[in-house]
């Protein structure tokens, strides 16, 4: 009876140990995934971001190009 009880306890301890190992492996995978997410965010933050003045200047440049193209089209349409 004592031997059987001890074997059952040993099996339970082995199960607990396996569950701990599985849990640690899952935590490591999650940490790796979070690290990759953090690295991705760092790369995104390195991209060029325009300030409001630069956006305004880009808009003005595009508008002037459109006006120039319209002037050229109107000039050729008249002739």
Secondary structure, DSSP 8 states (H G I E B T S, - for coil): -HHHHHHHHHHHHHHHHHHHHHHHHHHHHHHHHHHHHHHHHHHHHHS----HHHHHHHHHHHHHHHHHHHHHHHHHHH-
